[in-house]
Amino acid sequence: MPIEFTDLLALDRTAVEHSITLIDPITTADLSRPTPCTGWDLAHLIAHMTAQHRGFAAAAAGRGADPEPWKELPATDPVEEYRQAARDALTAFTGAADAAFTMPEIAPRTIPAPMGVGFHLVDYVVHSWDVAIARGVPFTPEPDLVAAALPIALAVPDDEQRLSPTFPFRPAVPVPGDAPPFDRLLAALGRRPMP
């Protein structure tokens, strides 16, 4: 049964709030820490997450085809800029239930708002884990977040496009059939769950 848009917004807000909580303590000295995203340190990951918030916010406002909001920009205060971009995305989603999202790097066609917010949810559940691993702190999202994000992640084709450096997900990695749902979510998007 599909998730109601208001429930999806609430789940997405929780995922984004987790990411803010994980990013808030980061200092300049932490920005060079490696992340599970190959070749990315925390500075690059936060810049990417910030740009994605801006891009999704633009998509909710009907401006997703404009490449400018999606660009990763140098930040004088990466943590504060991340926090503001996150708030802007959450605000943009409110009242956007009937919007059509254009997100060229994620989908080749315009998609309905629930699908767009669903992709955002997946992004921030998984990127929160990336940040937590880089910081060396635990992160286990609530089961309802994983339950909502997992089918979306599993629906992303695991084909040759994932080998492109511009594609947002890496090829899936194998996990045992009885792996916990969060491990399956991470593996579906190319992460190796930690033991």
matplotlib code that plots the C-alpha trace (Angstrom):
import matplotlib.pyplot as plt

x = [0.0, 1.5, 2.6, 0.4, 2.3, 2.0, 3.5, 6.3, 7.1, 7.3, 9.6, 11.8, 11.9, 13.1, 15.8, 17.0, 17.0, 19.2, 21.6, 21.7, 22.3, 25.3, 26.7, 26.3, 29.4, 31.7, 34.7, 37.1, 39.6, 37.0, 36.4, 39.3, 38.0, 37.4, 33.8, 32.3, 31.8, 34.9, 37.3, 35.2, 36.1, 33.6, 34.0, 33.0, 30.1, 28.7, 29.0, 27.2, 24.4, 24.0, 23.7, 21.2, 19.0, 19.2, 18.4, 15.5, 14.1, 14.4, 12.7, 9.8, 9.4, 9.4, 13.0, 14.7, 16.0, 18.1, 21.6, 22.7, 21.0, 22.5, 26.1, 28.5, 29.9, 32.7, 31.4, 32.8, 30.7, 29.8, 27.8, 25.6, 25.1, 24.1, 21.7, 20.1, 19.9, 18.2, 15.6, 15.0, 14.3, 11.9, 10.1, 9.9, 8.3, 5.5, 2.5, 4.3, 2.1, 1.0, 4.3, 6.2, 9.8, 12.5, 15.8, 18.0, 20.7, 18.2, 15.4, 15.3, 11.7, 9.6, 8.4, 5.5, 6.3, 5.9, 8.6, 10.8, 10.5, 11.0, 14.3, 15.2, 14.4, 16.6, 19.4, 19.4, 18.9, 22.0, 24.1, 23.5, 25.1, 28.0, 28.5, 28.3, 30.8, 33.2, 32.8, 33.1, 29.7, 26.8, 23.8, 20.8, 17.7, 14.2, 12.6, 9.9, 12.5, 14.2, 10.8, 9.9, 13.4, 14.2, 11.6, 12.6, 16.3, 15.6, 13.6, 16.7, 18.0, 21.3, 22.9, 25.8, 24.7, 25.8, 29.4, 29.2, 31.0, 28.0, 25.4, 24.3, 24.6, 27.3, 26.6, 24.8, 27.0, 25.9, 24.5, 23.0, 19.3, 18.6, 20.5, 18.7, 16.7, 19.1, 22.0, 20.0, 19.3, 23.0, 24.0, 21.4, 23.1, 26.6, 27.7, 29.2, 27.4, 29.8, 30.0]
y = [0.0, 3.4, 5.8, 8.9, 12.0, 13.6, 10.5, 10.4, 14.1, 13.2, 10.3, 12.5, 15.2, 12.6, 11.4, 14.9, 15.8, 12.8, 14.1, 17.5, 16.0, 14.0, 17.0, 19.6, 18.5, 18.4, 20.8, 22.0, 19.3, 16.6, 17.6, 15.6, 12.3, 9.6, 8.4, 5.2, 7.1, 6.1, 9.0, 11.4, 13.0, 14.6, 18.0, 16.6, 14.5, 17.5, 19.7, 17.0, 16.6, 20.4, 20.6, 17.8, 19.6, 22.7, 20.7, 18.9, 22.2, 23.6, 20.5, 21.0, 24.6, 23.5, 24.5, 21.1, 21.3, 24.3, 22.9, 25.8, 24.6, 21.1, 22.4, 21.7, 25.1, 26.0, 26.8, 29.2, 27.4, 24.0, 22.9, 26.1, 26.0, 22.4, 23.1, 26.0, 23.9, 21.1, 23.5, 24.9, 21.5, 20.5, 23.8, 23.4, 19.9, 21.2, 21.8, 20.2, 17.1, 17.8, 19.1, 17.4, 17.0, 17.3, 15.8, 15.0, 13.2, 10.9, 10.3, 10.9, 12.1, 14.2, 12.3, 12.8, 14.6, 11.4, 9.7, 12.7, 13.0, 9.2, 9.6, 12.3, 10.1, 7.3, 9.8, 11.1, 7.8, 6.4, 9.6, 9.9, 6.5, 7.7, 10.7, 8.5, 6.0, 8.9, 10.3, 6.9, 7.1, 4.7, 5.3, 3.0, 4.6, 3.8, 0.7, 2.8, 4.9, 1.7, 0.1, 3.2, 3.6, -0.1, -0.7, 2.6, 1.6, -1.9, -0.5, 1.4, -0.6, -2.2, -2.0, -0.4, 3.1, 2.6, 2.5, 6.1, 8.5, 10.9, 8.2, 8.7, 5.0, 2.4, -1.2, -3.3, -5.5, -9.0, -9.6, -12.7, -13.3, -13.0, -9.7, -7.0, -4.5, -1.6, -3.8, -4.7, -1.0, 0.0, -2.9, -2.1, 1.3, 0.0, 0.3, -2.5, -2.8, -2.7, -5.9]
z = [0.0, -1.0, 1.7, 2.0, 0.9, 4.4, 6.0, 3.4, 4.2, 7.9, 7.2, 5.0, 7.6, 10.2, 7.8, 7.2, 10.9, 11.5, 8.9, 10.5, 13.9, 12.5, 10.6, 13.3, 15.4, 12.4, 12.6, 10.0, 11.2, 10.4, 6.8, 5.4, 7.0, 4.3, 3.7, 2.3, -0.9, -2.9, -3.2, -1.2, 2.1, 4.4, 2.8, -0.6, 0.9, 2.7, -0.4, -2.4, 0.2, 0.3, -3.5, -3.5, -1.0, -3.2, -6.4, -4.8, -3.5, -7.0, -8.4, -6.0, -7.2, -10.9, -11.6, -11.4, -15.0, -14.1, -13.5, -11.1, -7.9, -8.3, -8.5, -5.6, -4.4, -2.1, 1.4, 4.0, 6.7, 5.3, 8.4, 8.5, 4.7, 4.9, 7.7, 5.7, 2.5, 4.4, 5.8, 2.4, 0.9, 3.7, 3.3, -0.5, -0.2, 2.0, -0.3, -3.3, -3.4, -6.9, -8.2, -11.1, -10.2, -12.9, -11.7, -14.7, -12.7, -11.1, -13.6, -17.4, -17.2, -15.0, -11.9, -9.5, -6.1, -4.0, -6.1, -5.9, -2.1, -1.9, -3.7, -1.3, 1.7, 0.3, -0.2, 3.3, 5.1, 3.3, 3.4, 7.1, 7.4, 5.2, 7.6, 10.7, 9.3, 8.5, 12.0, 13.7, 15.4, 15.3, 13.1, 13.0, 11.4, 12.6, 11.0, 9.4, 7.6, 6.3, 5.4, 3.3, 1.6, 0.9, -1.9, -3.6, -3.5, -4.8, -7.7, -9.0, -12.0, -11.2, -14.6, -16.5, -15.8, -12.2, -13.5, -14.7, -12.3, -12.6, -11.5, -7.9, -6.9, -7.3, -8.4, -5.7, -3.5, -2.4, 1.1, 2.6, 2.0, 5.7, 6.1, 8.1, 6.0, 6.6, 5.4, 2.3, 1.7, 1.9, -0.3, -2.9, -3.4, -3.5, 0.2, 2.1, 5.5, 8.4, 10.5]

ax = plt.figure().add_subplot(projection="3d")
ax.plot(x, y, z, "-o")
ax.set_aspect("equal")
plt.show()
